[in-house]
Amino acid sequence: MVRREAGDVRRYAAVQSLGARSLGMGAKLKFDYLAGVRAVFALDPRLQQDTLPIGDFPLCRLLLSNDSNYPWFILVPRRDDISEIFQLDVADQLQLWTETNALAELLKDLLGADKMNIAALGNVVSQLHMHVIVRKREDAAWPAPVWGRHPATPYSAEQVAAIRERLRLVLTENFTFVEA
């Protein structure tokens, strides 16, 4: 028999109050008896092909879209078989928003954005990922969306090194850089 703690019941009740129809639908709940049981994280091949790895936050892998037209970052929660934010357990949903907001604020200041575009679309790549795009009035697509506007211009090795170095100066806590 599975033993559920009082906190699990409260989380379940909170999800139910938001209109979830059953434990199997809506936000997933993290039960203590399942702690640490996770599938191995695998990045979607299209994301792997079109991005450069930067590092890891507690939940998300940070990637740089290999398109120098725009400073375009992508956060991918390291959870398998998740395509929607509501499929994450409540703690991971909060962590995703925390990491997204922190990254957006950091990039806005670091890169002098006029506007930050944040989106989780997933129409082509179903693996849950959050786009965090630095927009400037003088960028190639302003004020239109960046998708499909101009052909991607890959970064040079020097440009990537410069971006990584700038990020090293500000991503000092709860972040681990990975080598490309």
MIGU-655155 format. One record per residue (C-alpha): residue number from 1; residue in one letter; x, y, z. Coordinates in Angstrom, 2 decimals, decimal comma, always signed. Layout:
BEGIN
<dodo><num>NUM</num><residu>A</residu><xx>X</xx><yy>Y</yy><zz>Z</zz></dodo>
...
***
This chain:
BEGIN
<dodo><num>1</num><residu>M</residu><xx>+0,00</xx><yy>+0,00</yy><zz>+0,00</zz></dodo>
<dodo><num>2</num><residu>V</residu><xx>+1,28</xx><yy>+3,47</yy><zz>-0,90</zz></dodo>
<dodo><num>3</num><residu>R</residu><xx>+1,53</xx><yy>+5,85</yy><zz>+2,03</zz></dodo>
<dodo><num>4</num><residu>R</residu><xx>+0,84</xx><yy>+9,50</yy><zz>+1,26</zz></dodo>
<dodo><num>5</num><residu>E</residu><xx>+1,89</xx><yy>+12,29</yy><zz>+3,57</zz></dodo>
<dodo><num>6</num><residu>A</residu><xx>-0,37</xx><yy>+15,18</yy><zz>+4,62</zz></dodo>
<dodo><num>7</num><residu>G</residu><xx>+1,60</xx><yy>+17,56</yy><zz>+2,37</zz></dodo>
<dodo><num>8</num><residu>D</residu><xx>+0,83</xx><yy>+15,37</yy><zz>-0,64</zz></dodo>
<dodo><num>9</num><residu>V</residu><xx>-2,88</xx><yy>+15,57</yy><zz>+0,13</zz></dodo>
<dodo><num>10</num><residu>R</residu><xx>-2,69</xx><yy>+19,37</yy><zz>+0,47</zz></dodo>
<dodo><num>11</num><residu>R</residu><xx>-0,88</xx><yy>+19,65</yy><zz>-2,89</zz></dodo>
<dodo><num>12</num><residu>Y</residu><xx>-3,48</xx><yy>+17,36</yy><zz>-4,46</zz></dodo>
<dodo><num>13</num><residu>A</residu><xx>-6,28</xx><yy>+19,50</yy><zz>-2,98</zz></dodo>
<dodo><num>14</num><residu>A</residu><xx>-4,64</xx><yy>+22,65</yy><zz>-4,33</zz></dodo>
<dodo><num>15</num><residu>V</residu><xx>-4,48</xx><yy>+21,14</yy><zz>-7,81</zz></dodo>
<dodo><num>16</num><residu>Q</residu><xx>-8,11</xx><yy>+20,01</yy><zz>-7,55</zz></dodo>
<dodo><num>17</num><residu>S</residu><xx>-9,17</xx><yy>+23,53</yy><zz>-6,53</zz></dodo>
<dodo><num>18</num><residu>L</residu><xx>-7,69</xx><yy>+24,77</yy><zz>-9,79</zz></dodo>
<dodo><num>19</num><residu>G</residu><xx>-9,99</xx><yy>+22,47</yy><zz>-11,72</zz></dodo>
<dodo><num>20</num><residu>A</residu><xx>-7,76</xx><yy>+19,45</yy><zz>-12,36</zz></dodo>
<dodo><num>21</num><residu>R</residu><xx>-9,99</xx><yy>+16,46</yy><zz>-13,15</zz></dodo>
<dodo><num>22</num><residu>S</residu><xx>-7,91</xx><yy>+13,69</yy><zz>-11,65</zz></dodo>
<dodo><num>23</num><residu>L</residu><xx>-4,49</xx><yy>+12,86</yy><zz>-10,28</zz></dodo>
<dodo><num>24</num><residu>G</residu><xx>-3,53</xx><yy>+11,58</yy><zz>-13,73</zz></dodo>
<dodo><num>25</num><residu>M</residu><xx>-4,45</xx><yy>+14,85</yy><zz>-15,45</zz></dodo>
<dodo><num>26</num><residu>G</residu><xx>-3,24</xx><yy>+18,35</yy><zz>-14,77</zz></dodo>
<dodo><num>27</num><residu>A</residu><xx>-0,24</xx><yy>+19,25</yy><zz>-12,66</zz></dodo>
<dodo><num>28</num><residu>K</residu><xx>+1,77</xx><yy>+16,27</yy><zz>-11,50</zz></dodo>
<dodo><num>29</num><residu>L</residu><xx>+2,39</xx><yy>+15,94</yy><zz>-7,80</zz></dodo>
<dodo><num>30</num><residu>K</residu><xx>+5,76</xx><yy>+14,99</yy><zz>-6,41</zz></dodo>
<dodo><num>31</num><residu>F</residu><xx>+5,38</xx><yy>+12,31</yy><zz>-3,77</zz></dodo>
<dodo><num>32</num><residu>D</residu><xx>+8,18</xx><yy>+11,70</yy><zz>-1,30</zz></dodo>
<dodo><num>33</num><residu>Y</residu><xx>+8,13</xx><yy>+7,98</yy><zz>-2,01</zz></dodo>
<dodo><num>34</num><residu>L</residu><xx>+9,07</xx><yy>+8,75</yy><zz>-5,63</zz></dodo>
<dodo><num>35</num><residu>A</residu><xx>+11,80</xx><yy>+11,28</yy><zz>-4,79</zz></dodo>
<dodo><num>36</num><residu>G</residu><xx>+14,88</xx><yy>+10,77</yy><zz>-6,88</zz></dodo>
<dodo><num>37</num><residu>V</residu><xx>+13,16</xx><yy>+8,47</yy><zz>-9,38</zz></dodo>
<dodo><num>38</num><residu>R</residu><xx>+13,57</xx><yy>+10,23</yy><zz>-12,71</zz></dodo>
<dodo><num>39</num><residu>A</residu><xx>+14,10</xx><yy>+9,06</yy><zz>-16,25</zz></dodo>
<dodo><num>40</num><residu>V</residu><xx>+17,39</xx><yy>+10,03</yy><zz>-17,88</zz></dodo>
<dodo><num>41</num><residu>F</residu><xx>+17,13</xx><yy>+13,48</yy><zz>-19,45</zz></dodo>
<dodo><num>42</num><residu>A</residu><xx>+17,51</xx><yy>+13,55</yy><zz>-23,23</zz></dodo>
<dodo><num>43</num><residu>L</residu><xx>+17,50</xx><yy>+16,74</yy><zz>-25,28</zz></dodo>
<dodo><num>44</num><residu>D</residu><xx>+15,32</xx><yy>+16,73</yy><zz>-28,40</zz></dodo>
<dodo><num>45</num><residu>P</residu><xx>+17,56</xx><yy>+16,23</yy><zz>-31,48</zz></dodo>
<dodo><num>46</num><residu>R</residu><xx>+16,27</xx><yy>+19,44</yy><zz>-33,10</zz></dodo>
<dodo><num>47</num><residu>L</residu><xx>+17,19</xx><yy>+21,48</yy><zz>-30,04</zz></dodo>
<dodo><num>48</num><residu>Q</residu><xx>+20,56</xx><yy>+19,75</yy><zz>-29,92</zz></dodo>
<dodo><num>49</num><residu>Q</residu><xx>+21,15</xx><yy>+20,56</yy><zz>-33,60</zz></dodo>
<dodo><num>50</num><residu>D</residu><xx>+20,12</xx><yy>+24,24</yy><zz>-33,44</zz></dodo>
<dodo><num>51</num><residu>T</residu><xx>+21,60</xx><yy>+25,31</yy><zz>-30,11</zz></dodo>
<dodo><num>52</num><residu>L</residu><xx>+24,81</xx><yy>+25,59</yy><zz>-28,15</zz></dodo>
<dodo><num>53</num><residu>P</residu><xx>+24,94</xx><yy>+24,34</yy><zz>-24,55</zz></dodo>
<dodo><num>54</num><residu>I</residu><xx>+25,69</xx><yy>+26,92</yy><zz>-21,87</zz></dodo>
<dodo><num>55</num><residu>G</residu><xx>+24,99</xx><yy>+25,14</yy><zz>-18,59</zz></dodo>
<dodo><num>56</num><residu>D</residu><xx>+22,50</xx><yy>+24,04</yy><zz>-15,98</zz></dodo>
<dodo><num>57</num><residu>F</residu><xx>+20,26</xx><yy>+25,76</yy><zz>-13,48</zz></dodo>
<dodo><num>58</num><residu>P</residu><xx>+18,79</xx><yy>+23,52</yy><zz>-10,77</zz></dodo>
<dodo><num>59</num><residu>L</residu><xx>+15,93</xx><yy>+22,51</yy><zz>-13,11</zz></dodo>
<dodo><num>60</num><residu>C</residu><xx>+16,73</xx><yy>+23,68</yy><zz>-16,62</zz></dodo>
<dodo><num>61</num><residu>R</residu><xx>+19,47</xx><yy>+23,25</yy><zz>-19,17</zz></dodo>
<dodo><num>62</num><residu>L</residu><xx>+20,37</xx><yy>+26,67</yy><zz>-20,64</zz></dodo>
<dodo><num>63</num><residu>L</residu><xx>+20,99</xx><yy>+26,71</yy><zz>-24,38</zz></dodo>
<dodo><num>64</num><residu>L</residu><xx>+21,93</xx><yy>+29,48</yy><zz>-26,80</zz></dodo>
<dodo><num>65</num><residu>S</residu><xx>+20,11</xx><yy>+29,38</yy><zz>-30,12</zz></dodo>
<dodo><num>66</num><residu>N</residu><xx>+22,79</xx><yy>+29,31</yy><zz>-32,81</zz></dodo>
<dodo><num>67</num><residu>D</residu><xx>+21,42</xx><yy>+32,44</yy><zz>-34,49</zz></dodo>
<dodo><num>68</num><residu>S</residu><xx>+23,48</xx><yy>+35,57</yy><zz>-34,00</zz></dodo>
<dodo><num>69</num><residu>N</residu><xx>+20,65</xx><yy>+37,75</yy><zz>-35,35</zz></dodo>
<dodo><num>70</num><residu>Y</residu><xx>+19,24</xx><yy>+37,81</yy><zz>-31,81</zz></dodo>
<dodo><num>71</num><residu>P</residu><xx>+20,46</xx><yy>+36,89</yy><zz>-28,32</zz></dodo>
<dodo><num>72</num><residu>W</residu><xx>+18,06</xx><yy>+33,94</yy><zz>-28,08</zz></dodo>
<dodo><num>73</num><residu>F</residu><xx>+18,25</xx><yy>+31,61</yy><zz>-25,10</zz></dodo>
<dodo><num>74</num><residu>I</residu><xx>+16,28</xx><yy>+28,46</yy><zz>-24,40</zz></dodo>
<dodo><num>75</num><residu>L</residu><xx>+15,55</xx><yy>+26,86</yy><zz>-21,04</zz></dodo>
<dodo><num>76</num><residu>V</residu><xx>+14,74</xx><yy>+23,14</yy><zz>-21,11</zz></dodo>
<dodo><num>77</num><residu>P</residu><xx>+13,53</xx><yy>+21,48</yy><zz>-17,90</zz></dodo>
<dodo><num>78</num><residu>R</residu><xx>+15,55</xx><yy>+18,31</yy><zz>-17,40</zz></dodo>
<dodo><num>79</num><residu>R</residu><xx>+12,46</xx><yy>+16,13</yy><zz>-17,16</zz></dodo>
<dodo><num>80</num><residu>D</residu><xx>+11,53</xx><yy>+13,48</yy><zz>-19,72</zz></dodo>
<dodo><num>81</num><residu>D</residu><xx>+8,17</xx><yy>+13,14</yy><zz>-21,44</zz></dodo>
<dodo><num>82</num><residu>I</residu><xx>+7,01</xx><yy>+16,66</yy><zz>-20,59</zz></dodo>
<dodo><num>83</num><residu>S</residu><xx>+5,57</xx><yy>+18,85</yy><zz>-23,33</zz></dodo>
<dodo><num>84</num><residu>E</residu><xx>+3,44</xx><yy>+21,28</yy><zz>-21,29</zz></dodo>
<dodo><num>85</num><residu>I</residu><xx>+4,14</xx><yy>+23,40</yy><zz>-18,23</zz></dodo>
<dodo><num>86</num><residu>F</residu><xx>+1,12</xx><yy>+21,96</yy><zz>-16,41</zz></dodo>
<dodo><num>87</num><residu>Q</residu><xx>+2,65</xx><yy>+18,48</yy><zz>-16,70</zz></dodo>
<dodo><num>88</num><residu>L</residu><xx>+5,46</xx><yy>+19,49</yy><zz>-14,35</zz></dodo>
<dodo><num>89</num><residu>D</residu><xx>+4,86</xx><yy>+18,94</yy><zz>-10,67</zz></dodo>
<dodo><num>90</num><residu>V</residu><xx>+4,02</xx><yy>+22,09</yy><zz>-8,73</zz></dodo>
<dodo><num>91</num><residu>A</residu><xx>+7,55</xx><yy>+22,55</yy><zz>-7,35</zz></dodo>
<dodo><num>92</num><residu>D</residu><xx>+9,06</xx><yy>+22,25</yy><zz>-10,86</zz></dodo>
<dodo><num>93</num><residu>Q</residu><xx>+6,51</xx><yy>+24,73</yy><zz>-12,24</zz></dodo>
<dodo><num>94</num><residu>L</residu><xx>+7,62</xx><yy>+27,27</yy><zz>-9,65</zz></dodo>
<dodo><num>95</num><residu>Q</residu><xx>+11,29</xx><yy>+26,51</yy><zz>-10,34</zz></dodo>
<dodo><num>96</num><residu>L</residu><xx>+10,75</xx><yy>+26,95</yy><zz>-14,10</zz></dodo>
<dodo><num>97</num><residu>W</residu><xx>+9,21</xx><yy>+30,39</yy><zz>-13,57</zz></dodo>
<dodo><num>98</num><residu>T</residu><xx>+11,93</xx><yy>+31,32</yy><zz>-11,09</zz></dodo>
<dodo><num>99</num><residu>E</residu><xx>+14,67</xx><yy>+30,40</yy><zz>-13,55</zz></dodo>
<dodo><num>100</num><residu>T</residu><xx>+12,88</xx><yy>+32,02</yy><zz>-16,49</zz></dodo>
<dodo><num>101</num><residu>N</residu><xx>+12,30</xx><yy>+35,29</yy><zz>-14,66</zz></dodo>
<dodo><num>102</num><residu>A</residu><xx>+15,83</xx><yy>+35,42</yy><zz>-13,24</zz></dodo>
<dodo><num>103</num><residu>L</residu><xx>+17,36</xx><yy>+34,74</yy><zz>-16,68</zz></dodo>
<dodo><num>104</num><residu>A</residu><xx>+15,14</xx><yy>+37,33</yy><zz>-18,40</zz></dodo>
<dodo><num>105</num><residu>E</residu><xx>+15,97</xx><yy>+40,01</yy><zz>-15,83</zz></dodo>
<dodo><num>106</num><residu>L</residu><xx>+19,67</xx><yy>+39,23</yy><zz>-16,00</zz></dodo>
<dodo><num>107</num><residu>L</residu><xx>+19,72</xx><yy>+39,30</yy><zz>-19,83</zz></dodo>
<dodo><num>108</num><residu>K</residu><xx>+17,68</xx><yy>+42,52</yy><zz>-20,00</zz></dodo>
<dodo><num>109</num><residu>D</residu><xx>+20,25</xx><yy>+44,30</yy><zz>-17,87</zz></dodo>
<dodo><num>110</num><residu>L</residu><xx>+23,35</xx><yy>+42,55</yy><zz>-19,28</zz></dodo>
<dodo><num>111</num><residu>L</residu><xx>+22,45</xx><yy>+43,00</yy><zz>-22,96</zz></dodo>
<dodo><num>112</num><residu>G</residu><xx>+20,44</xx><yy>+46,22</yy><zz>-22,82</zz></dodo>
<dodo><num>113</num><residu>A</residu><xx>+17,15</xx><yy>+44,83</yy><zz>-24,10</zz></dodo>
<dodo><num>114</num><residu>D</residu><xx>+14,31</xx><yy>+47,09</yy><zz>-25,13</zz></dodo>
<dodo><num>115</num><residu>K</residu><xx>+11,92</xx><yy>+44,15</yy><zz>-24,66</zz></dodo>
<dodo><num>116</num><residu>M</residu><xx>+12,19</xx><yy>+40,56</yy><zz>-23,51</zz></dodo>
<dodo><num>117</num><residu>N</residu><xx>+10,19</xx><yy>+37,95</yy><zz>-25,44</zz></dodo>
<dodo><num>118</num><residu>I</residu><xx>+9,36</xx><yy>+34,87</yy><zz>-23,37</zz></dodo>
<dodo><num>119</num><residu>A</residu><xx>+7,40</xx><yy>+31,98</yy><zz>-24,83</zz></dodo>
<dodo><num>120</num><residu>A</residu><xx>+6,75</xx><yy>+28,26</yy><zz>-24,53</zz></dodo>
<dodo><num>121</num><residu>L</residu><xx>+5,31</xx><yy>+27,25</yy><zz>-27,90</zz></dodo>
<dodo><num>122</num><residu>G</residu><xx>+6,45</xx><yy>+23,74</yy><zz>-28,78</zz></dodo>
<dodo><num>123</num><residu>N</residu><xx>+4,57</xx><yy>+23,43</yy><zz>-32,04</zz></dodo>
<dodo><num>124</num><residu>V</residu><xx>+7,61</xx><yy>+22,00</yy><zz>-33,84</zz></dodo>
<dodo><num>125</num><residu>V</residu><xx>+9,65</xx><yy>+20,64</yy><zz>-30,90</zz></dodo>
<dodo><num>126</num><residu>S</residu><xx>+7,26</xx><yy>+19,09</yy><zz>-28,41</zz></dodo>
<dodo><num>127</num><residu>Q</residu><xx>+9,80</xx><yy>+18,80</yy><zz>-25,56</zz></dodo>
<dodo><num>128</num><residu>L</residu><xx>+8,95</xx><yy>+21,55</yy><zz>-23,09</zz></dodo>
<dodo><num>129</num><residu>H</residu><xx>+11,28</xx><yy>+24,50</yy><zz>-23,58</zz></dodo>
<dodo><num>130</num><residu>M</residu><xx>+11,06</xx><yy>+28,19</yy><zz>-22,78</zz></dodo>
<dodo><num>131</num><residu>H</residu><xx>+12,36</xx><yy>+30,79</yy><zz>-25,25</zz></dodo>
<dodo><num>132</num><residu>V</residu><xx>+13,93</xx><yy>+33,87</yy><zz>-23,65</zz></dodo>
<dodo><num>133</num><residu>I</residu><xx>+14,79</xx><yy>+36,30</yy><zz>-26,44</zz></dodo>
<dodo><num>134</num><residu>V</residu><xx>+16,50</xx><yy>+39,66</yy><zz>-26,04</zz></dodo>
<dodo><num>135</num><residu>R</residu><xx>+14,85</xx><yy>+42,16</yy><zz>-28,38</zz></dodo>
<dodo><num>136</num><residu>K</residu><xx>+16,24</xx><yy>+45,52</yy><zz>-29,42</zz></dodo>
<dodo><num>137</num><residu>R</residu><xx>+14,59</xx><yy>+48,11</yy><zz>-31,60</zz></dodo>
<dodo><num>138</num><residu>E</residu><xx>+17,49</xx><yy>+47,80</yy><zz>-34,06</zz></dodo>
<dodo><num>139</num><residu>D</residu><xx>+17,37</xx><yy>+43,98</yy><zz>-34,37</zz></dodo>
<dodo><num>140</num><residu>A</residu><xx>+16,73</xx><yy>+42,35</yy><zz>-37,74</zz></dodo>
<dodo><num>141</num><residu>A</residu><xx>+13,06</xx><yy>+41,53</yy><zz>-37,09</zz></dodo>
<dodo><num>142</num><residu>W</residu><xx>+11,87</xx><yy>+44,38</yy><zz>-34,83</zz></dodo>
<dodo><num>143</num><residu>P</residu><xx>+8,99</xx><yy>+44,70</yy><zz>-34,03</zz></dodo>
<dodo><num>144</num><residu>A</residu><xx>+7,86</xx><yy>+41,42</yy><zz>-35,61</zz></dodo>
<dodo><num>145</num><residu>P</residu><xx>+8,39</xx><yy>+37,98</yy><zz>-34,04</zz></dodo>
<dodo><num>146</num><residu>V</residu><xx>+11,81</xx><yy>+36,42</yy><zz>-34,70</zz></dodo>
<dodo><num>147</num><residu>W</residu><xx>+10,52</xx><yy>+33,05</yy><zz>-35,94</zz></dodo>
<dodo><num>148</num><residu>G</residu><xx>+11,25</xx><yy>+32,54</yy><zz>-39,64</zz></dodo>
<dodo><num>149</num><residu>R</residu><xx>+11,88</xx><yy>+36,23</yy><zz>-40,21</zz></dodo>
<dodo><num>150</num><residu>H</residu><xx>+15,50</xx><yy>+35,89</yy><zz>-41,37</zz></dodo>
<dodo><num>151</num><residu>P</residu><xx>+17,77</xx><yy>+32,93</yy><zz>-42,04</zz></dodo>
<dodo><num>152</num><residu>A</residu><xx>+19,80</xx><yy>+31,96</yy><zz>-38,97</zz></dodo>
<dodo><num>153</num><residu>T</residu><xx>+23,34</xx><yy>+33,31</yy><zz>-38,93</zz></dodo>
<dodo><num>154</num><residu>P</residu><xx>+25,48</xx><yy>+30,93</yy><zz>-36,83</zz></dodo>
<dodo><num>155</num><residu>Y</residu><xx>+27,73</xx><yy>+32,38</yy><zz>-34,13</zz></dodo>
<dodo><num>156</num><residu>S</residu><xx>+31,49</xx><yy>+32,31</yy><zz>-34,59</zz></dodo>
<dodo><num>157</num><residu>A</residu><xx>+33,54</xx><yy>+30,53</yy><zz>-31,93</zz></dodo>
<dodo><num>158</num><residu>E</residu><xx>+34,75</xx><yy>+33,94</yy><zz>-30,73</zz></dodo>
<dodo><num>159</num><residu>Q</residu><xx>+31,19</xx><yy>+35,26</yy><zz>-30,36</zz></dodo>
<dodo><num>160</num><residu>V</residu><xx>+30,15</xx><yy>+32,22</yy><zz>-28,33</zz></dodo>
<dodo><num>161</num><residu>A</residu><xx>+33,21</xx><yy>+32,56</yy><zz>-26,10</zz></dodo>
<dodo><num>162</num><residu>A</residu><xx>+32,38</xx><yy>+36,23</yy><zz>-25,50</zz></dodo>
<dodo><num>163</num><residu>I</residu><xx>+28,76</xx><yy>+35,43</yy><zz>-24,58</zz></dodo>
<dodo><num>164</num><residu>R</residu><xx>+29,85</xx><yy>+32,64</yy><zz>-22,24</zz></dodo>
<dodo><num>165</num><residu>E</residu><xx>+32,37</xx><yy>+34,96</yy><zz>-20,58</zz></dodo>
<dodo><num>166</num><residu>R</residu><xx>+29,77</xx><yy>+37,68</yy><zz>-20,04</zz></dodo>
<dodo><num>167</num><residu>L</residu><xx>+27,42</xx><yy>+35,10</yy><zz>-18,53</zz></dodo>
<dodo><num>168</num><residu>R</residu><xx>+30,19</xx><yy>+33,76</yy><zz>-16,25</zz></dodo>
<dodo><num>169</num><residu>L</residu><xx>+30,36</xx><yy>+37,20</yy><zz>-14,65</zz></dodo>
<dodo><num>170</num><residu>V</residu><xx>+26,69</xx><yy>+37,19</yy><zz>-13,67</zz></dodo>
<dodo><num>171</num><residu>L</residu><xx>+25,65</xx><yy>+33,53</yy><zz>-13,37</zz></dodo>
<dodo><num>172</num><residu>T</residu><xx>+27,51</xx><yy>+32,86</yy><zz>-10,17</zz></dodo>
<dodo><num>173</num><residu>E</residu><xx>+24,98</xx><yy>+31,04</yy><zz>-7,96</zz></dodo>
<dodo><num>174</num><residu>N</residu><xx>+22,95</xx><yy>+27,91</yy><zz>-8,66</zz></dodo>
<dodo><num>175</num><residu>F</residu><xx>+24,39</xx><yy>+27,58</yy><zz>-12,15</zz></dodo>
<dodo><num>176</num><residu>T</residu><xx>+26,93</xx><yy>+25,14</yy><zz>-13,58</zz></dodo>
<dodo><num>177</num><residu>F</residu><xx>+28,59</xx><yy>+25,87</yy><zz>-16,90</zz></dodo>
<dodo><num>178</num><residu>V</residu><xx>+29,11</xx><yy>+22,99</yy><zz>-19,31</zz></dodo>
<dodo><num>179</num><residu>E</residu><xx>+31,84</xx><yy>+22,93</yy><zz>-21,89</zz></dodo>
<dodo><num>180</num><residu>A</residu><xx>+30,62</xx><yy>+22,96</yy><zz>-25,46</zz></dodo>
***
